[in-house]
Amino acid sequence: WAPTAAGPLAHPWRPRGPEFPSQGMYGYIPFIWKDMVLTMAGPETWAKILLEAGISSELEAEVLNTATRREDLVLEIFGATCKVMAMPLGDALRAFGRHFVSFTLRSGNGTFLRSQGCTLPVFLENVNAMHNYVERDHPNAKFPFIESKYDPVADTLLLTYLSVREGVSPLLTGVIEEIGARLYGLLVSFAPTAVPAELAEDAKAGRAA
C-alpha cells in the first residue's frame, strides 16, 4: 500500500490542480455516508451534523440525490460528521470504506462483487475495469487507479493507489479490509511504504495521491 503523497488529510475527494475543477461528485457517496451515520449513531446525530454543516432540508435533498451534486456541501458534511461524532477524519474515512462495502452487499450487489475475482489479489486486479465500466455512465468523473502486485511466496500485496483527490488512503484501507473479510474470509493488515519519487512529483503537480 502506498499512502497519500500530498499532505495531511483535509478534504477528501477534492481534486487538486487547475485541470480538475470542482464540478461535484457522482454516485452514492453522500447517501451511503448518511446511512453510515444513521447506523452508527441514529437520526438525532445526523440532524446535528446537518445543523453543524449549515445544511437545510432542501440542501440535504440536493446533496443526497444520486446524480452529480455540489462538492462543497458534501465536504461540509464530512467535516461536520467528524466534529459532532468526535472522530478524526482518517478514522471516519476508514469506517466509511468498510460501510461502503457492507452497503453494497446489502443492496444486492454481492454477486457482482464476487464475480470480480476468486481471490483478493484477483479482485484488486479487476478494480480498474470496474471503474472503467462505471465511467461510461459518468464521463466527467475522476476515478482512482489501483496497481496491485501480489507475491505468492510471502502472501503479500504491494498496492499503489493513484487519485486526483487528496487524503483518501484510509477509505481504501477500510474498503479492502471489509472486502477481504466479507468475500474471502481474510484478516487484511496494512503496512505503509514510502511513496516512489515519481509519484510524489505527480502528487505535487495534482495528478496523483
Disulfide bonds with the S-S distance in Angstrom:
none
